[in-house]
């Protein structure tokens, strides 16, 4: 799935900022792709970029309108359909992460046929993946893994990409979830891929590359999450990661959506290596990324220092303190290789 | 997905017995459900049950025609469509494991609407699964795991079901693959479930039951298979197995479809326990099932003796030597619990 930037970010008339999380995330990480936002009357979210009509967006070179909002129940309200039809009639593509396929709505399917724009349903994939082969391929790969879901796996690899590119390194964020696909303009939401093809989808997402190239692969779930461990394991084997970074949220007591306790960071390191050896005998932990948002600064720094010493890898909060140490370690690893 | 027996087994005009493997497997394990077979001119397969027209099948109480064959490319040849339409017009349901949805073929969709029969596409599932919760639920569960794909996981649990029922035990085979779904009349092909719902699907397939009830859950893939390990792990957590049986084919040198070597049986036991502890701290290996078809009888018996001693569990070839020892061990375990 390839989505053409630049984007017009559609925020509809969502009642709060949280409902526009996807749209705001795209603007955070790809400001250069986000020409404007389209907000309907009553919209309570703001991505902080110019408000723009569809006609203006088209005139300024926008290729795709991204529906960067979620609606209760994942359905498309009729007045959003009107905007989508207008965008298609203007010749734009439209991309969404909604639970319903755009083409299943007759007005939208007709408008797409008329206008010539493409429809991208990021939660669905029509890509025919092969099953994973598990063979090591050229290029370097870093994967974020976690003690739980929603602990900063996507933001960590995005922060790595920004820092590595600033250093002139050849690095690409590789998306495995819907927001990530909008941010990278490519990828697949692997939670929606049929179970047999998880690893194969990741081999497609992060294909063979130059030996000096870095793929920074967005992790999903946790090997210790009862609901999603299978996804995490398939992702690990598809990634054949040379290095992994453990992501963690230190104040959480039970795993998201279930009653199970979080594993320790050491548990995650040990299990990731025990499993990952199958497809990459060189796999190694190269850092720890902690979301310290709920801790005071002193407390956060003390925790990171303790973790770095205990596990003998750099530990940071990527958003609060940057990822210089994580990238230094990756450069050192690469120098050795 | 619930499929109503009794069945008429449709074998079409397949060129050899292998193409009718699914149909023959259903007859092997559910002879009481299989009233007859429908073969077209030139069919080279024979499930060993009476040939029958659709009208005769209907008259004898058949509820569902099962398309128990695969065609090259998974497509439906036009003359098979004719038979399917005839079955639907007679008021039968039709079930298939083909790669194409029956309802996507207009003649079939129209005939189903006319006749009132249901269409079952076992490779697709419209069941809306929840994500797995990972909570231990009442009832006993046995899962087959493997050193590879296609090493006898389905046949082992089917043999267990037959033996346990013969002893008056309350036991049900739980299908996770397409042939298994036809054999049990229920279940889901979990390789086709979206990745996020593997564990949840298995929780639905093997739901809470009486404390003395046995669910015998068909395993898939291997925790050591680079392509399918994610499926196997999701299945393990959905099953929350009390006991697992390791299935193995001793002459195989590389895993199916990839170039990786097979893990040892001990590797599989260790990894299954290391991972399975998350959702069932009592998980234990209760036996080894070896497909010894390529070994002479003495060699087979010697291998099984060695394995039983080495791993301190019963070891057998379920088809060649029966599963009495495996069931004895499960009864002993249950007595202790």
HADDOCK unambig.tbl for C-alpha pairs under 7 A between the chains (distance, minus, plus):
assign (segid A and resid 131 and name CA) (segid B and resid 227 and name CA) 5.75 0.50 0.50
assign (segid A and resid 132 and name CA) (segid B and resid 226 and name CA) 6.59 0.50 0.50
assign (segid A and resid 132 and name CA) (segid B and resid 227 and name CA) 4.46 0.50 0.50
assign (segid A and resid 133 and name CA) (segid B and resid 226 and name CA) 6.46 0.50 0.50
assign (segid A and resid 133 and name CA) (segid B and resid 227 and name CA) 5.98 0.50 0.50
assign (segid A and resid 133 and name CA) (segid B and resid 258 and name CA) 5.79 0.50 0.50
assign (segid A and resid 134 and name CA) (segid B and resid 226 and name CA) 5.08 0.50 0.50
assign (segid A and resid 134 and name CA) (segid B and resid 227 and name CA) 6.69 0.50 0.50
assign (segid A and resid 191 and name CA) (segid B and resid 194 and name CA) 6.43 0.50 0.50
assign (segid A and resid 191 and name CA) (segid B and resid 195 and name CA) 4.94 0.50 0.50
assign (segid A and resid 191 and name CA) (segid B and resid 196 and name CA) 4.89 0.50 0.50
assign (segid A and resid 192 and name CA) (segid B and resid 194 and name CA) 4.98 0.50 0.50
assign (segid A and resid 192 and name CA) (segid B and resid 195 and name CA) 5.91 0.50 0.50
assign (segid A and resid 192 and name CA) (segid B and resid 196 and name CA) 6.83 0.50 0.50
assign (segid A and resid 193 and name CA) (segid B and resid 194 and name CA) 5.36 0.50 0.50
assign (segid A and resid 193 and name CA) (segid B and resid 195 and name CA) 5.77 0.50 0.50
assign (segid A and resid 194 and name CA) (segid B and resid 191 and name CA) 6.44 0.50 0.50
assign (segid A and resid 194 and name CA) (segid B and resid 192 and name CA) 4.98 0.50 0.50
assign (segid A and resid 194 and name CA) (segid B and resid 193 and name CA) 5.36 0.50 0.50
assign (segid A and resid 194 and name CA) (segid B and resid 194 and name CA) 4.39 0.50 0.50
assign (segid A and resid 194 and name CA) (segid B and resid 195 and name CA) 5.58 0.50 0.50
assign (segid A and resid 195 and name CA) (segid B and resid 191 and name CA) 4.95 0.50 0.50
assign (segid A and resid 195 and name CA) (segid B and resid 192 and name CA) 5.94 0.50 0.50
assign (segid A and resid 195 and name CA) (segid B and resid 193 and name CA) 5.78 0.50 0.50
assign (segid A and resid 195 and name CA) (segid B and resid 194 and name CA) 5.57 0.50 0.50
assign (segid A and resid 195 and name CA) (segid B and resid 195 and name CA) 4.43 0.50 0.50
assign (segid A and resid 195 and name CA) (segid B and resid 231 and name CA) 5.94 0.50 0.50
assign (segid A and resid 196 and name CA) (segid B and resid 191 and name CA) 4.92 0.50 0.50
assign (segid A and resid 196 and name CA) (segid B and resid 192 and name CA) 6.85 0.50 0.50
assign (segid A and resid 196 and name CA) (segid B and resid 228 and name CA) 5.99 0.50 0.50
assign (segid A and resid 196 and name CA) (segid B and resid 231 and name CA) 6.60 0.50 0.50
assign (segid A and resid 199 and name CA) (segid B and resid 227 and name CA) 5.83 0.50 0.50
assign (segid A and resid 200 and name CA) (segid B and resid 227 and name CA) 6.97 0.50 0.50
assign (segid A and resid 224 and name CA) (segid B and resid 278 and name CA) 6.92 0.50 0.50
assign (segid A and resid 226 and name CA) (segid B and resid 132 and name CA) 6.62 0.50 0.50
assign (segid A and resid 226 and name CA) (segid B and resid 133 and name CA) 6.48 0.50 0.50
assign (segid A and resid 226 and name CA) (segid B and resid 134 and name CA) 5.07 0.50 0.50
assign (segid A and resid 226 and name CA) (segid B and resid 237 and name CA) 5.95 0.50 0.50
assign (segid A and resid 226 and name CA) (segid B and resid 279 and name CA) 6.73 0.50 0.50
assign (segid A and resid 227 and name CA) (segid B and resid 131 and name CA) 5.77 0.50 0.50
assign (segid A and resid 227 and name CA) (segid B and resid 132 and name CA) 4.48 0.50 0.50
assign (segid A and resid 227 and name CA) (segid B and resid 133 and name CA) 5.99 0.50 0.50
assign (segid A and resid 227 and name CA) (segid B and resid 134 and name CA) 6.68 0.50 0.50
assign (segid A and resid 227 and name CA) (segid B and resid 199 and name CA) 5.84 0.50 0.50
assign (segid A and resid 227 and name CA) (segid B and resid 200 and name CA) 6.98 0.50 0.50
assign (segid A and resid 228 and name CA) (segid B and resid 196 and name CA) 6.00 0.50 0.50
assign (segid A and resid 229 and name CA) (segid B and resid 233 and name CA) 6.71 0.50 0.50
assign (segid A and resid 229 and name CA) (segid B and resid 234 and name CA) 6.20 0.50 0.50
assign (segid A and resid 230 and name CA) (segid B and resid 230 and name CA) 3.99 0.50 0.50
assign (segid A and resid 230 and name CA) (segid B and resid 231 and name CA) 5.76 0.50 0.50
assign (segid A and resid 230 and name CA) (segid B and resid 233 and name CA) 4.94 0.50 0.50
assign (segid A and resid 230 and name CA) (segid B and resid 234 and name CA) 4.26 0.50 0.50
assign (segid A and resid 231 and name CA) (segid B and resid 195 and name CA) 5.96 0.50 0.50
assign (segid A and resid 231 and name CA) (segid B and resid 196 and name CA) 6.63 0.50 0.50
assign (segid A and resid 231 and name CA) (segid B and resid 230 and name CA) 5.75 0.50 0.50
assign (segid A and resid 233 and name CA) (segid B and resid 229 and name CA) 6.71 0.50 0.50
assign (segid A and resid 233 and name CA) (segid B and resid 230 and name CA) 4.95 0.50 0.50
assign (segid A and resid 234 and name CA) (segid B and resid 229 and name CA) 6.19 0.50 0.50
assign (segid A and resid 234 and name CA) (segid B and resid 230 and name CA) 4.25 0.50 0.50
assign (segid A and resid 237 and name CA) (segid B and resid 226 and name CA) 5.97 0.50 0.50
assign (segid A and resid 258 and name CA) (segid B and resid 133 and name CA) 5.80 0.50 0.50
assign (segid A and resid 278 and name CA) (segid B and resid 224 and name CA) 6.93 0.50 0.50
assign (segid A and resid 279 and name CA) (segid B and resid 226 and name CA) 6.74 0.50 0.50
